[in-house]
Amino acid sequence: MNIRYLIINKEGKEIFNNLTQEEFLLIKKVATSNSQKTPNGRYRFGVISNVNFHVYALTSDKNYLKSSQKFKTELDVIINSTKVIDEIIESTNTLRNNSTRRLIHNLTTLNAHNIQEIYSLIPQENVSKQMGDQITFVEEIVKNDPKETALTLLKIAKNNAAMKAEFSVFKKLFDCDPDLQKREHNVHKVLMNVFYLFFPDFTDKNVKVTIGDNNNKYIAFFDYESLHVALYHLIENAAKYIKQNTTLTVGINNYEEMSEIIFDMISIEITQSEKTKIFEEGVSGYIATQIGKSGLGIGMSRAKKIIELNSGSIEVRTYPETMENIMGVKFQKNEFIIKLPRNKKISASVNLKSQ
C-alpha cells in the first residue's frame, strides 16, 4: 500500500506518521474531502475522521491517482483498523514500561540491601569520624568479628548476583533475538556456582543441602549466563519455602538426549491446580500467600522462560500423600525437574520441534 499517512487521536497524540511536515501542512491546509488531487495531478490526498482518530493521507501511486474510490477504501481500512492497532501498541508499551520500572525498583532495592549490610557491619557515622585512619578502623572490625564479616560478604555477593540476574533477564527475555552463548557445561559446577550464594539462607533454617556427584559425565548444553539466572530463582524459592531441619537433595541424571536436575525437598504444599500456574507471571501459591511469603510471582515464570530458551523444560511433581501440618502450615514432598539438552545437535533438534 503506497500511501503515506499521519494518524492523530482525539487527544492530539500522534499514533503513526511517515509524512513530512510540509506534506502534512499542505493536506491540513487545502484538504476538503477524503479524496482529491493536487492541481498538477501528481498526488492524491485526503482527510478522514471518526470519533477516535484523524487520518491525513497522501499518495503518488498511479492506481490511486486513477481511482478516487480505491483511495477512499484504503483510508477506510486505515482508520477502522487503527483502534485495534493502537490498543496493541499501548499494551506493548505498558508491558515494556512495567518491565523497566520493575528492573529499576529491584536494582534500587538490592543496592539498598547492600548498603544496609555494609553499615550494619561498619557503622557509617563511625567511619566518617575516622578521617585519615579508616582502613585501620575497618581492619579492627574484621579482626574482632570475622564470622559476621564473612556472612556480610556472602550476603553482598548474593545481592550482587541478583543484580546481575536482573540485568541478564532484561537483556535475554526482552530481546526479540537474545544473544545466547550455548556450549557444554559441567552441571554440578554450575549448580555449585549458584548454591554458594544461598548457603547462609539454608544454614539459618538448619537445612542440609546435598548436590549430586561432581562428575564430568554430567554435561549439558546451554547458555551459562541465562541458566544461572533460572537456577538463581529456583534456589531462591527453595530457600524460602523449604521446611526447617530437613534436607534439600539435588540429583543429576544423564539420559540419551537430556540431562536431568531434580530438586527434591519437603516444602510448602503445592496443590494440583497450582502445578502449572506457579510458572505463570504474577501467580503465587495459595499457602505462600497465606503465610505472607509470596513474592511478585515473577521468579518461577522467568526460570521457565529461560530454561525453554535453552531448549529445556521444567515441571513439578507433588506427593500429596506425604502431607504434614506444622502449626497450621502444610508441607509435602515436592520435586522440581529440569531437563536440558546434552549437546548442540539435540538442542537444535528441540528448537526445530518447537517451531
Salt bridges, closest charged atoms under 4 A:
GLU23 OE2 - ARG4 NH2 2.11
GLU87 OE2 - LYS83 NZ 2.80
GLU90 OE2 - LYS13 NZ 2.84
GLU166 OE2 - ARG302 NH1 3.28
ASP201 OD2 - LYS158 NZ 2.94
ASP223 OD2 - LYS172 NZ 3.35
GLU225 OE2 - LYS171 NZ 3.82
GLU225 OE1 - LYS172 NZ 3.38
GLU236 OE1 - HIS233 ND1 3.86
ASP264 OD2 - LYS333 NZ 2.69
GLU281 OE2 - ARG102 NH2 3.10
GLU281 OE1 - LYS305 NZ 3.60
GLU308 OE2 - LYS304 NZ 2.55
GLU324 OE1 - LYS243 NZ 3.04
GLU335 OE1 - ARG317 NH1 3.67
GLU335 OE2 - LYS333 NZ 3.46
